[in-house]
Amino acid sequence: MGLIQAVLQEVRPVLLADGGDVELYDLEGDIVKVVLKGACGSCESSTATLKNAIEVRLRERVLSNLVVEAVA
């Protein structure tokens, strides 16, 4: 979980710049569950943010088959 948190910290400044944020909610097997906060919670690009920014980095740095899902 520590490495996942570190990757989220790397992505966080980009999200904060757009009025959003991300928080690790849970880890269930290969599924990383996150809460998108602020502007990210209602943004139309939130799916792209999850897949292109967060999931790609987690797959590069942690485990290649991780999947990121947003929870409410």
C-alpha positions in Angstrom: 0.0 0.0 0.0 2.9 2.3 0.6 4.0 2.3 -3.0 0.5 2.9 -4.2 0.3 5.9 -1.8 3.6 7.2 -3.2 2.3 7.0 -6.8 -0.9 8.8 -5.8 1.3 11.5 -4.2 3.0 11.9 -7.6 -0.3 12.4 -9.4 -1.8 14.6 -6.7 -0.2 18.0 -7.8 -1.8 17.7 -11.3 -5.2 17.0 -9.8 -4.9 19.8 -7.2 -4.0 22.2 -10.0 -7.4 21.5 -11.5 -9.3 21.7 -8.2 -9.4 18.0 -7.5 -7.7 15.3 -5.5 -7.5 11.6 -5.0 -7.5 9.4 -2.0 -6.8 5.7 -1.7 -10.0 4.0 -0.4 -9.2 0.3 -0.5 -7.2 -2.5 -2.2 -9.0 -5.7 -3.1 -6.7 -8.1 -4.9 -5.6 -6.3 -8.1 -8.2 -3.6 -7.8 -7.2 -0.3 -6.4 -10.2 1.7 -5.2 -9.9 5.5 -5.0 -12.1 8.4 -4.1 -11.9 11.3 -6.5 -12.5 14.5 -4.6 -13.3 18.1 -5.5 -13.6 18.9 -9.2 -12.4 15.4 -10.1 -15.5 13.9 -8.5 -17.8 15.5 -11.1 -15.5 16.1 -14.0 -16.3 14.4 -17.4 -12.6 13.6 -17.7 -12.4 11.6 -14.5 -12.4 8.2 -16.3 -9.5 9.4 -18.4 -7.7 10.6 -15.3 -8.2 7.2 -13.7 -6.9 5.2 -16.6 -4.3 7.5 -18.2 -2.8 9.2 -15.1 -3.3 6.9 -12.2 -3.7 3.4 -13.5 -0.8 3.7 -16.0 1.6 4.9 -13.3 0.5 2.2 -10.9 1.0 -0.4 -13.5 4.5 0.9 -14.3 5.6 1.2 -10.7 3.7 -1.3 -8.7 2.1 -4.2 -10.6 1.3 -4.5 -14.3 -2.2 -5.9 -13.9 -3.6 -3.4 -11.4 -7.0 -1.9 -12.2 -8.1 1.4 -10.7 -11.8 2.0 -9.9 -13.5 5.1 -8.4 -15.8 4.7 -5.5 -18.4 7.2 -4.4 
